[in-house]
Amino acid sequence: MCHQCASSSERDGHKIVQVRRSTYHEVLKMNEAQALLDVTDVQPYVINAAKVLFLRPRPQPRPPKGIVMPSRCLVDGRQLMDNGTLYCSIRCGIKQCALHWLWCVSLLRHRWSTACR
């Protein structure tokens, strides 16, 4: 919820997304994030039998040994497990969007911009 919605009693129709912690990193459940964003290009991970998306990039101090992953994050170069994904986190997807906002206006759906009016 944005700070304006939190201070107002008029929250009807607003979506609430729960940010969860997983090994000291913030995640969103994939189905909750899909209600607000187009996250098709973000790498999902399975944690406790739930598909989640990391909000911020996780550090990757050195490349994994032996196995070469099929693709890399376009923003920070982190190795990704799925060939069809472009970003390791929601932040990387939004950062790329900010750099090329005309190219990826479709990343943010109309619902996101109207959620806090």
Stockholm file with secondary structure:
# STOCKHOLM 1.0

chainA/1-117         MCHQCASSSERDGHKIVQVRRSTYHEVLKMNEAQALLDVTDVQPYVINAAKVLFLRPRPQPRPPKGIVMPSRCLVDGRQLMDNGTLYCSIRCGIKQCALHWLWCVSLLRHRWSTACR
#=GR chainA/1-117 SS CCHHHHHCSCCTTCCCCCCEEETTEEEEEHHHHHTTBCCTTBCCEEETTEEEEESSCCCCCSCCSSCCCSEECTTTCCEESSTTCCBSSHHHHHHHHHHTTTTTGGGBCHHHHHTTC
#=GC SS_cons         CCHHHHHCSCCTTCCCCCCEEETTEEEEEHHHHHTTBCCTTBCCEEETTEEEEESSCCCCCSCCSSCCCSEECTTTCCEESSTTCCBSSHHHHHHHHHHTTTTTGGGBCHHHHHTTC
//
